[in-house]
Amino acid sequence: MLNRRNFLTAAVGVAAAGGLAACAKEDEGSSGSDSGSGGGGKKISLGFAQVGSESGWRTANTKSVKAAAKEAGYTLKFSDAQQKQENQISAIRSYIAQKVDVIAFSPVVVTGWDAVLKEAKTAKIPVILTDRSIETADDSLYVSFIGSDFIDEGRRAGRMLEKILTKAGHKGAVKIAQLEGTTGAAPALERAKGFKEIMEADHKDDWKIVVSQTGDFTRAGGKQVMAAFLQSNPDINVLYAHNDDMALGAIQSIEAAGKKPGKDILILSVDGVKDGFVAMSEGKINGIVECNPLLGPQLMDLVQQVNDGKTVERRIKTEEGDFLQDQAKAALPTRKY
C-alpha cells in the first residue's frame, strides 16, 4: 500500500529529461544561462523519463517540463517510454550511466521499480517522482513526489456525479460504465478507489458500476471500449472516464450508436484539457475534475533544491478545480492546456 504523507499545497496555475531507452523516443537539449548550475559553472543535468504521449494531458505535461527546463538553464535528457515500463527502466539506467545530477520520471505503473531505483541510489543520483506515485517498501529510493491526489479526484468525481444527476433530474437506478486508465497505473487505481468510496458510503442502493474496462488513457481506447460497452450494456446511463481523452473517444461511439452524449448518457471525466472543455461547452460532457499538468516550474525548483542538497517535502500536491457544464464556456478562454 502507498504510504500517504502530508501534502504541501502549491499555487494554482503556475506557468506552465536523451536517455537511450530501448524502443523509446528520445530528445536531448540544453539552453539558457548557467543560472541552473547550483552555484558552479556546470549546468544541472536532468534525466526525465516520460510515460509517453497518450493524451492531451501528457502532451501539455511534456511541454511544461521542457519549457521549464529551458527557462531554468538545465541540460535536459528526455525520453518518451511509449507507455512501456521496460522503456522507462532502460532510460533510467541510461541516465545513471551518463551520471546525470537528478532523475525524474512519471511511472507507467506503480510496481516493479525497486531494482532500478536501488541502482540510482547506489550511484548517488536523487530520484523525483512526477505526476504518478509508486508502491515500494523502501521510501528512501526517491526523494520527493510532485503531483495530484488521485484518490481525492475519484471522490470529487463521485460528488460531482451527485450534482450532475440532480441537475439532469435523473430518477431511478444509476447504471455506470467506467473507462479505466492504464492497468496498474496510479491514477487508474486511485481514481477508481476514490469514486468507489463515495458509492459505498452514500449510494449502495442506487448506483452500480455495471461494466468497467481499461481504455489505456487514449482516445482510440475510449472509443473502442465504449462501443463494446454499448453492445453488452445498452441501458448504461452514466459514463465515468478516468481522463478526458477516453471520454472524447467514447463520445464518438455514443453518437454512432444514435445516442446523445451528455443527455442520454451523462458523462464525467478527469483532467480538464482544452478539448474536454470544448466538448463540455457543447453539452457532451457534464462535468470534469481538473488535474493540472503544468508541473514543469515546480519540478525545476525541486530539482534545484535537491541538487543543492536541501531537505525537500516528501509529497508536493498541485491544486485543482471542479467544473460543471455551465462553467465550461467561461473557463475555455483561460485553458492553457
TIDREN-270260 format. One record per residue (C-alpha): x, y, z; residue in three letters; residue number from 1; chain. Coordinates in pm, 1 decimal. Layout:
       east      north         up   rest    nr   kette
          X          Y          Z    ALA   NUM       A
...
***
This chain:
       east      north         up   rest    nr   kette
        0.0        0.0        0.0    MET     1       A
      108.6      354.8      -61.5    LEU     2       A
      244.2      543.0      236.4    ASN     3       A
       25.7      851.4      233.6    ARG     4       A
      205.9     1157.3      366.0    ARG     5       A
      112.3     1514.7      434.1    ASN     6       A
       63.2     1732.1      130.3    PHE     7       A
      218.1     2071.5       66.7    LEU     8       A
      -21.6     2284.0     -134.9    THR     9       A
      132.7     2458.8     -433.1    ALA    10       A
       -6.7     2760.0     -616.6    ALA    11       A
     -264.5     2707.3     -889.8    VAL    12       A
     -184.1     2792.3    -1249.3    GLY    13       A
      194.9     2821.4    -1222.7    VAL    14       A
      321.6     2887.7    -1573.8    ALA    15       A
      334.7     2628.2    -1727.4    ALA    16       A
     1473.1     1495.8    -1915.3    ALA    17       A
     1816.9     1167.7    -2414.5    GLY    18       A
     1833.1      862.6    -2223.9    GLY    19       A
     1877.6      587.9    -2478.8    LEU    20       A
     1574.0      384.6    -2373.5    ALA    21       A
     1524.3       75.7    -2584.4    ALA    22       A
     1241.7      134.6    -2833.1    CYS    23       A
     1170.7      473.7    -2675.9    ALA    24       A
     1169.7      810.5    -2843.3    LYS    25       A
     1447.5     1034.7    -2716.7    GLU    26       A
     1523.3     1405.0    -2711.8    ASP    27       A
     1812.6     1593.4    -2560.4    GLU    28       A
     1883.7     1961.4    -2539.3    GLY    29       A
     2007.5     2242.1    -2321.4    SER    30       A
     1970.9     2615.1    -2328.6    SER    31       A
     1977.5     2921.1    -2111.6    GLY    32       A
     2246.1     3058.2    -1882.5    SER    33       A
     2438.9     2886.7    -1604.2    ASP    34       A
     2178.7     3002.2    -1352.8    SER    35       A
     2084.8     2636.2    -1316.7    GLY    36       A
     2432.8     2537.9    -1206.7    SER    37       A
     2369.9     2540.5     -832.5    GLY    38       A
     2643.3     2797.5     -781.0    GLY    39       A
     2909.2     2639.7    -1003.0    GLY    40       A
     2992.9     2663.7    -1370.1    GLY    41       A
     2828.8     2334.6    -1465.7    LYS    42       A
     2462.8     2321.5    -1562.0    LYS    43       A
     2239.4     2081.4    -1376.2    ILE    44       A
     2170.7     1775.8    -1589.9    SER    45       A
     1823.1     1627.7    -1552.7    LEU    46       A
     1715.7     1292.7    -1692.3    GLY    47       A
     1338.2     1281.8    -1740.9    PHE    48       A
     1159.9      958.0    -1839.8    ALA    49       A
      808.0     1041.7    -1956.7    GLN    50       A
      523.9      788.7    -1974.0    VAL    51       A
      450.3      863.3    -2337.9    GLY    52       A
      219.4     1087.3    -2538.5    SER    53       A
     -107.2      906.2    -2485.6    GLU    54       A
     -326.9     1206.0    -2413.1    SER    55       A
     -370.4     1581.2    -2433.2    GLY    56       A
     -279.8     1598.6    -2064.2    TRP    57       A
       50.6     1419.4    -2123.9    ARG    58       A
      136.3     1643.3    -2418.7    THR    59       A
       79.4     1951.4    -2203.2    ALA    60       A
      286.1     1799.7    -1921.7    ASN    61       A
      577.8     1729.5    -2157.1    THR    62       A
      566.6     2082.7    -2295.8    LYS    63       A
      565.5     2223.2    -1943.1    SER    64       A
      867.8     2016.7    -1837.6    VAL    65       A
     1069.2     2105.1    -2149.4    LYS    66       A
      986.7     2475.0    -2131.6    ALA    67       A
     1065.3     2495.9    -1760.2    ALA    68       A
     1398.8     2313.4    -1802.3    ALA    69       A
     1494.6     2554.5    -2078.9    LYS    70       A
     1394.4     2852.2    -1866.6    GLU    71       A
     1598.0     2719.9    -1571.9    ALA    72       A
     1902.7     2663.4    -1790.6    GLY    73       A
     1925.2     2290.6    -1718.6    TYR    74       A
     2060.1     2024.2    -1954.3    THR    75       A
     1755.3     1808.3    -2016.9    LEU    76       A
     1779.3     1446.9    -2129.0    LYS    77       A
     1426.0     1341.7    -2223.2    PHE    78       A
     1283.5     1000.8    -2307.9    SER    79       A
      932.4      902.7    -2424.1    ASP    80       A
      866.6      549.1    -2294.8    ALA    81       A
      565.7      495.4    -2519.9    GLN    82       A
      370.6      363.1    -2218.6    GLN    83       A
      610.1       71.5    -2162.9    LYS    84       A
      772.5       17.2    -1825.4    GLN    85       A
     1073.6     -158.9    -1977.8    GLU    86       A
     1147.6      154.0    -2181.8    ASN    87       A
     1141.8      373.3    -1872.1    GLN    88       A
     1371.2      134.8    -1685.9    ILE    89       A
     1614.3      139.7    -1979.8    SER    90       A
     1602.7      518.6    -1987.4    ALA    91       A
     1671.7      546.5    -1614.2    ILE    92       A
     1968.0      307.7    -1646.3    ARG    93       A
     2097.6      520.6    -1932.9    SER    94       A
     2072.4      833.0    -1715.5    TYR    95       A
     2264.0      653.1    -1439.8    ILE    96       A
     2536.9      558.7    -1690.2    ALA    97       A
     2551.2      920.0    -1808.5    GLN    98       A
     2587.5     1035.1    -1446.2    LYS    99       A
     2312.7     1297.1    -1459.4    VAL   100       A
     2263.8     1508.8    -1148.7    ASP   101       A
     1895.3     1428.1    -1095.1    VAL   102       A
     1648.9     1176.3    -1240.0    ILE   103       A
     1275.3     1243.6    -1262.6    ALA   104       A
     1007.0     1022.9    -1410.4    PHE   105       A
      632.8      959.7    -1428.2    SER   106       A
      594.5      585.9    -1361.8    PRO   107       A
      389.5      390.0    -1612.9    VAL   108       A
      268.2      157.9    -1333.7    VAL   109       A
      304.8      159.0     -954.9    VAL   110       A
      515.0     -156.7     -902.5    THR   111       A
      842.6     -300.4    -1032.2    GLY   112       A
     1078.2       -7.0     -973.1    TRP   113       A
     1286.8     -111.8     -672.5    ASP   114       A
     1577.4     -269.2     -863.8    ALA   115       A
     1648.5       23.4    -1094.9    VAL   116       A
     1592.4      281.9     -822.2    LEU   117       A
     1840.2       96.2     -598.9    LYS   118       A
     2090.6      135.4     -884.6    GLU   119       A
     2026.6      509.9     -888.1    ALA   120       A
     2064.1      528.0     -509.7    LYS   121       A
     2394.8      336.2     -526.6    THR   122       A
     2512.5      585.8     -788.7    ALA   123       A
     2405.5      865.7     -550.2    LYS   124       A
     2164.8     1015.3     -805.8    ILE   125       A
     1846.0     1150.3     -641.9    PRO   126       A
     1515.1     1049.9     -798.1    VAL   127       A
     1197.1     1258.9     -810.7    ILE   128       A
      858.1     1110.9     -897.3    LEU   129       A
      628.3     1333.7    -1100.3    THR   130       A
      255.0     1300.3    -1164.5    ASP   131       A
      237.4      932.7    -1063.2    ARG   132       A
      347.4      757.9     -744.5    SER   133       A
      490.8      410.2     -687.4    ILE   134       A
      449.1      132.0     -432.5    GLU   135       A
      770.2       39.2     -252.8    THR   136       A
      873.4      -80.2       92.6    ALA   137       A
     1179.7      147.4       73.9    ASP   138       A
     1081.6      513.8       61.8    ASP   139       A
     1447.5      616.6       51.2    SER   140       A
     1459.4      515.6     -317.4    LEU   141       A
     1311.9      852.9     -412.3    TYR   142       A
     1339.5     1195.3     -253.2    VAL   143       A
     1003.2     1350.1     -338.4    SER   144       A
      678.8     1315.3     -530.7    PHE   145       A
      504.8     1604.4     -703.3    ILE   146       A
      157.2     1558.7     -845.7    GLY   147       A
     -211.2     1512.0     -772.0    SER   148       A
     -409.1     1324.1     -509.9    ASP   149       A
     -581.3     1076.7     -741.8    PHE   150       A
     -792.7      921.1     -467.9    ILE   151       A
     -934.8     1262.0     -389.2    ASP   152       A
    -1000.8     1317.5     -760.4    GLU   153       A
    -1210.5      999.0     -756.5    GLY   154       A
    -1400.8     1118.2     -452.4    ARG   155       A
    -1462.8     1453.4     -615.2    ARG   156       A
    -1589.1     1275.7     -928.7    ALA   157       A
    -1838.7     1092.1     -710.3    GLY   158       A
    -1963.0     1413.5     -552.1    ARG   159       A
    -1974.2     1573.8     -895.1    MET   160       A
    -2195.2     1293.3    -1025.2    LEU   161       A
    -2441.3     1367.8     -745.5    GLU   162       A
    -2469.5     1724.9     -874.2    LYS   163       A
    -2494.6     1614.0    -1236.8    ILE   164       A
    -2775.8     1372.4    -1160.4    LEU   165       A
    -2966.1     1635.2     -964.7    THR   166       A
    -2925.8     1893.7    -1240.1    LYS   167       A
    -3040.4     1642.2    -1503.9    ALA   168       A
    -3342.4     1549.1    -1294.3    GLY   169       A
    -3243.1     1184.3    -1311.9    HIS   170       A
    -3470.1      939.1    -1132.7    LYS   171       A
    -3417.2      568.2    -1077.5    GLY   172       A
    -3115.6      340.3    -1097.1    ALA   173       A
    -2777.9      480.2    -1197.8    VAL   174       A
    -2602.6      232.2    -1427.9    LYS   175       A
    -2240.5      337.7    -1461.0    ILE   176       A
    -1982.3      242.1    -1722.0    ALA   177       A
    -1626.0      306.4    -1605.9    GLN   178       A
    -1344.7      368.1    -1852.2    LEU   179       A
    -1030.9      287.3    -1653.6    GLU   180       A
     -684.5      424.0    -1718.6    GLY   181       A
     -379.2      208.4    -1791.3    THR   182       A
     -389.0     -114.3    -1588.4    THR   183       A
     -163.5      -83.1    -1282.8    GLY   184       A
     -114.0      293.5    -1316.5    ALA   185       A
     -157.9      505.3    -1004.6    ALA   186       A
     -426.5      736.9    -1148.7    PRO   187       A
     -632.9      441.1    -1272.1    ALA   188       A
     -616.5      255.6     -940.3    LEU   189       A
     -675.1      558.4     -722.6    GLU   190       A
     -941.6      738.8     -925.4    ARG   191       A
    -1140.9      414.9     -917.3    ALA   192       A
    -1079.9      377.2     -542.8    LYS   193       A
    -1192.7      729.0     -454.7    GLY   194       A
    -1507.1      702.7     -666.3    PHE   195       A
    -1592.4      366.8     -509.6    LYS   196       A
    -1559.2      517.4     -163.0    GLU   197       A
    -1837.6      765.1     -240.7    ILE   198       A
    -2054.8      493.7     -394.1    MET   199       A
    -2022.1      261.2      -96.2    GLU   200       A
    -2070.1      535.6      158.9    ALA   201       A
    -2380.4      702.2       14.3    ASP   202       A
    -2511.9      519.0     -293.1    HIS   203       A
    -2510.2      145.6     -229.9    LYS   204       A
    -2874.7      115.3     -328.5    ASP   205       A
    -2898.5      339.4     -634.8    ASP   206       A
    -2555.1      344.4     -806.8    TRP   207       A
    -2394.7       44.2     -974.8    LYS   208       A
    -2088.7        9.4    -1197.0    ILE   209       A
    -2228.1     -237.1    -1448.7    VAL   210       A
    -1917.7     -255.6    -1666.9    VAL   211       A
    -1556.4     -141.1    -1626.4    SER   212       A
    -1254.0     -183.3    -1852.5    GLN   213       A
     -929.8       -9.0    -1937.5    THR   214       A
     -916.6      229.8    -2230.6    GLY   215       A
     -543.1      287.2    -2163.1    ASP   216       A
     -593.8      664.0    -2123.4    PHE   217       A
     -620.7      704.4    -2502.6    THR   218       A
     -894.2      847.1    -2722.2    ARG   219       A
     -884.8      541.1    -2950.2    ALA   220       A
     -910.9      312.6    -2649.0    GLY   221       A
    -1207.3      504.0    -2511.9    GLY   222       A
    -1387.0      482.6    -2844.9    LYS   223       A
    -1327.8      108.7    -2888.1    GLN   224       A
    -1417.9        8.6    -2533.8    VAL   225       A
    -1727.0      229.9    -2520.4    MET   226       A
    -1855.7       70.8    -2840.7    ALA   227       A
    -1824.5     -268.9    -2672.0    ALA   228       A
    -1993.9     -135.8    -2355.9    PHE   229       A
    -2293.8      -18.3    -2556.3    LEU   230       A
    -2327.1     -358.4    -2720.6    GLN   231       A
    -2319.7     -550.6    -2392.1    SER   232       A
    -2498.4     -294.0    -2174.8    ASN   233       A
    -2725.2      -72.8    -2389.5    PRO   234       A
    -2901.7       67.8    -2081.6    ASP   235       A
    -2593.2      248.2    -1944.7    ILE   236       A
    -2693.5      599.2    -1836.4    ASN   237       A
    -2366.4      729.7    -1684.9    VAL   238       A
    -2005.3      717.9    -1803.8    LEU   239       A
    -1717.3      780.9    -1562.5    TYR   240       A
    -1393.8      815.5    -1760.0    ALA   241       A
    -1056.8      835.0    -1584.6    HIS   242       A
     -943.1     1102.6    -1831.1    ASN   243       A
    -1079.6     1341.4    -2091.6    ASP   244       A
     -928.1     1164.7    -2391.5    ASP   245       A
    -1111.7      840.1    -2319.3    MET   246       A
    -1432.2     1036.7    -2267.1    ALA   247       A
    -1382.0     1210.4    -2601.0    LEU   248       A
    -1332.5      877.1    -2775.6    GLY   249       A
    -1639.4      736.9    -2600.2    ALA   250       A
    -1848.0     1029.1    -2725.3    ILE   251       A
    -1780.5      918.3    -3081.9    GLN   252       A
    -1914.6      569.5    -3007.7    SER   253       A
    -2215.7      705.7    -2819.8    ILE   254       A
    -2308.6      925.5    -3115.4    GLU   255       A
    -2250.9      640.4    -3359.8    ALA   256       A
    -2498.5      436.2    -3156.5    ALA   257       A
    -2761.4      706.7    -3206.6    GLY   258       A
    -2748.8      836.2    -2850.0    LYS   259       A
    -2683.6     1187.1    -2723.0    LYS   260       A
    -2373.3     1223.1    -2502.5    PRO   261       A
    -2444.2     1445.0    -2202.9    GLY   262       A
    -2816.6     1366.5    -2218.3    LYS   263       A
    -2891.0     1000.8    -2288.4    ASP   264       A
    -2563.7      912.7    -2119.1    ILE   265       A
    -2432.4     1156.2    -1858.5    LEU   266       A
    -2055.6     1188.9    -1873.8    ILE   267       A
    -1796.5     1294.5    -1619.6    LEU   268       A
    -1420.3     1273.2    -1662.5    SER   269       A
    -1089.4     1383.8    -1514.7    VAL   270       A
     -814.7     1616.8    -1646.0    ASP   271       A
     -951.6     1940.9    -1784.0    GLY   272       A
     -769.9     1965.3    -2117.3    VAL   273       A
     -899.6     2213.0    -2373.4    LYS   274       A
    -1072.8     1952.6    -2593.0    ASP   275       A
    -1257.8     1829.7    -2285.9    GLY   276       A
    -1383.5     2179.5    -2211.3    PHE   277       A
    -1487.4     2226.1    -2572.1    VAL   278       A
    -1696.2     1907.9    -2552.2    ALA   279       A
    -1841.0     2025.5    -2222.9    MET   280       A
    -1933.4     2364.1    -2371.6    SER   281       A
    -2117.7     2170.0    -2643.8    GLU   282       A
    -2315.8     1981.1    -2381.2    GLY   283       A
    -2144.0     1646.5    -2449.3    LYS   284       A
    -1958.1     1620.2    -2116.7    ILE   285       A
    -2142.5     1710.5    -1797.5    ASN   286       A
    -1852.7     1762.3    -1559.2    GLY   287       A
    -1473.5     1748.9    -1532.6    ILE   288       A
    -1247.2     1709.1    -1230.9    VAL   289       A
     -932.8     1908.6    -1307.5    GLU   290       A
     -585.1     1753.8    -1290.9    CYS   291       A
     -323.2     2019.6    -1362.7    ASN   292       A
      -42.5     1902.1    -1598.2    PRO   293       A
      172.1     2215.3    -1568.7    LEU   294       A
      422.8     2065.4    -1325.4    LEU   295       A
      738.2     2188.1    -1502.0    GLY   296       A
      822.1     2500.5    -1299.0    PRO   297       A
      760.0     2329.1     -966.9    GLN   298       A
      968.9     2031.2    -1078.2    LEU   299       A
     1262.3     2252.6    -1175.9    MET   300       A
     1250.3     2433.4     -841.7    ASP   301       A
     1258.1     2095.8     -671.4    LEU   302       A
     1548.5     1976.5     -889.6    VAL   303       A
     1747.6     2284.0     -786.1    GLN   304       A
     1677.9     2221.1     -417.3    GLN   305       A
     1771.2     1853.3     -443.4    VAL   306       A
     2087.2     1933.1     -637.6    ASN   307       A
     2182.2     2185.7     -368.0    ASP   308       A
     2140.4     1918.6     -102.3    GLY   309       A
     1842.3     2082.4       63.6    LYS   310       A
     1575.3     1890.3      250.9    THR   311       A
     1257.0     1879.5       42.8    VAL   312       A
      892.4     1792.6      104.6    GLU   313       A
      818.0     1424.5       50.2    ARG   314       A
      492.9     1499.4     -129.2    ARG   315       A
      400.4     1816.9     -314.6    ILE   316       A
       43.7     1846.7     -436.0    LYS   317       A
      -98.2     2060.0     -715.0    THR   318       A
     -427.0     2242.0     -661.6    GLU   319       A
     -717.2     2168.5     -891.1    GLU   320       A
    -1079.4     2260.0     -952.9    GLY   321       A
    -1412.9     2103.5    -1041.1    ASP   322       A
    -1614.3     2217.1    -1342.5    PHE   323       A
    -1974.4     2153.4    -1440.0    LEU   324       A
    -2124.7     2206.9    -1783.2    GLN   325       A
    -2248.1     2559.9    -1720.8    ASP   326       A
    -1892.8     2671.9    -1630.6    GLN   327       A
    -1732.3     2537.6    -1946.7    ALA   328       A
    -1764.2     2839.6    -2175.5    LYS   329       A
    -1637.4     3074.9    -1907.1    ALA   330       A
    -1336.5     2854.1    -1836.9    ALA   331       A
    -1240.1     2792.4    -2201.7    LEU   332       A
    -1061.2     3123.6    -2262.3    PRO   333       A
     -830.2     3052.9    -1967.0    THR   334       A
     -737.3     2697.6    -2069.7    ARG   335       A
     -358.7     2685.0    -2113.5    LYS   336       A
     -356.7     2310.5    -2183.9    TYR   337       A
***
